Amino acid sequence: MNRVRLTLTLIVAFLLQVAPLPAGLALFRPPFLVLAVAWWSLVMPRLGGIGAGFLAGLALDVVRGAVLGQHALATALVAFVAVRQHLLVRHKPALEQSLFMLALLVLWQGVVWLIDLWTGQSGDGWRAWVPVMVGAVLWPVAAHVMDRFAPPSR
């Protein structure tokens, strides 16, 4: 049952991540897929861990036409850190969790940016960092929604 919930929430997050939006709105779209992977890695680390992060990131690579493995590596790294810290972060107040998510999202965007830099692709510049800030600010809302609609049975 939990695998079905994991799969469904990651599919919904993936669709929210890749749905076409006008350029003005797309700038403020948080990285929904990374938030969902981080939530599952914090709440159920054995189920939603590095493997789920890698597969979710790989799907994002394929759809976006990015360097194959770029988002997969970054998302798996976020999942790894979230799994390693899940006992410390899971029961913290929303502000502290948001700061932790800010660090994870900066890590994720930093890896994606470094791979873009290394492969000679032009990045979005400062625009790439706006979703990071929006994702960290919206983390309490995202976690609350995930808690309500995809509560893992423990």
N, C-alpha and C positions, 0 to 999 in steps of 0.2 A: 504493500500500500504506500509506503514511504517513497519507493522508487517511482511510482506513478506520480505522486505529488511533486517530487523533485523534477521529473521530466516535464510535467505540465507547467510548473512555474518557470523553468528555464526556457521552455518554448515561448511562453507569454513574454518573458523578459527579452528574449531574442527578437520577437516580432516588434516589441516596442522600440528596440534598439535600431532596427533596420527600416522601420516604416518611414516612407517619404514624408518630409515636412518642408515647409517653406524655409528658406535660408535663415531668416531671422529667428524662427523658432528652433531650428535644428542646432543653432549655436548654444541654446540653453538646455538641450536634452541631456539628462544625466546618463551615465553609462549603466543602464538598467541591468544588462547581463552581468556585469561585474558586481553590482550590488546584490543580485540574486545569488551568485556563486559565493560571495562573502557571507551572506546570511546563512546559507546551508552549511558552509564550512564552520561557522561559529556555533550553530545550533545542533547540527548532526555531523560532526567532522568525519566519521567513518563512511557516511553515505555521500555527502556533498563535498568532497575534498579535491585533491589535485587532479584526479581523473576527470571529474565533472568539469572542473575549470579548464582543463586542456581541451576536452571535446567541445565545450561551449566556445572557447576562443578560436578553435579550428573552424567551427562553423562560421564565425564572424570573419575569419580570414578569407574563406571561400566566397562569401557573399560580397564582401567589400573589395575583393580583388587585391588584397594586401599581400605582402611577402608571406608565403605559406609558413605558418608557425609563429608569426610575429605576435598576434593577439593570443594565440594558444600559449606561448611562453609567458607572456605578461599575466594572463588570467590564471595560469597554473601557479605562478609565483605568488600572486595575491591569495589564492586558495591555500598555499603552503603556509604563509605567514598567519592567515586566519586560523588554520587548524592548530598551528603551534601555540597560538595565544588564546584559543577559545575559552579556556578555563579562567583566564584573567579578565577577558573582555565581556563575556556573555552577560554577566549580571551587573555591569557598571551602569551608571546613569547615562541618559541619552546624550548629554554633552560630551562625556568622555568617549562614548562609542562613536560619536560623530568625528571627534579628533582622530581616533584610531582609523576610521574610514577615510578621513582626509589623507592620512599617511599611506594607506593602502592604495587609494586612487592616484596619489602622486607617484607612488612606485609603479603602478600600472601604466600611467601615461608616460612616465620617464623611460620605461623599457621600450614602449612603442616608439617614442621620440628618438631614442638612441638607435634603434634598428632602422628607422627612417633615415637618420643621419648617416649611418654606416652604409646603407644601400644607395645613398645619393638621391633619395626622393625628397621632393619639397614638402615640408610640413605645413601645418596651418599657423605656425607661429604662436602668438599669444592666444589665439582662438581655440587651440587644442586644450588649454587649461581651464577654460570657462566651465565645461561639463564636470571637471574634477571638483570645482568649488560648489557647483549646484548639487552634485551627488552627495557631497559631505553634508551640505545643509539639509537636504531632503532625506538623509539616512533615517532619522527617527520616524518619519512618515512611512518610508519604504519598509522598515522593520515592523512597524505596527500593521501595515497591510499584509505583509507576509505572515505575521503571527496570526492574523484573523482568517486569512483565506487558505493558508497552507500550514496549519499547525501540525508539526510532526508528533506522532504518538510515540511516547518514550517508554 
